[in-house]
Amino acid sequence: MTDNKNDTGHSFAAYFKRATSPLVVLSLLKKQPMYGYEISAEMDRISNGRYTIAVLYPVLYRLQEQGYIDSSASEIVDGRARTYYSITSEGSEYLECTVDEYHKITEVFEGFIRGKK
């Protein structure tokens, strides 16, 4: 994603990532429970390095506060704690509704870009 900046110093890509990062995290956790680094690595793998979240843990904590994900007991691997996150039923419902809304908004936006009548 290109990092074109406007007068405020924020790029479209940064706003887009901020808006979509909860959906990306929930989509990954829908497949299986993961720990933080694993989520980041999977994002990197799927997007070929084009989609990363610089501050993943605030996203995880916010999703947890909202009841969309749970965390399980940490395990220590190579001296590092791993806390696994999993999606809740509320998180699955939120993801489904929000992805549907995302597709509808994207369709409208594409109409604007293409000059659709």
QUIURGI-V90133 format. One line per field, one symbol per residue. ss: DSSP state (H for helix, E for strand, L for the rest). phi: phi as a letter, one per 30 degrees, with the letter a starting at -180 (. if undefined). burial: + if it has 16 or more other C-alpha atoms within 10 Angstrom, else -. A space follows every 10 residues. Layout:
ss=???
phi=???
burial=???
This chain:
ss=LLLLELLLLL EHHHHHHHHH HHHHHHHHHH HLLEEHHHHH HHHHHHHLLL LLLLLHHHHH HHHHHLLLEE ELLLEEELLE EELEEEELHH HHHHHHHHHH HHHHHHHHHH HHHHLLL
phi=.dcdccddic ceeddddddc eddddddddd dadbcedddd ddedddchic bbcdbddddd ddddddidbc ccedbcbhic dbcdcbdcdd ddddeedddd deddddddde ddddidc
burial=---------- +--+--+--- ++++++++++ --++++--++ -++------- +++--+---+ --++---+++ +--------- -+++++++-- ++--+----- ---------- -------
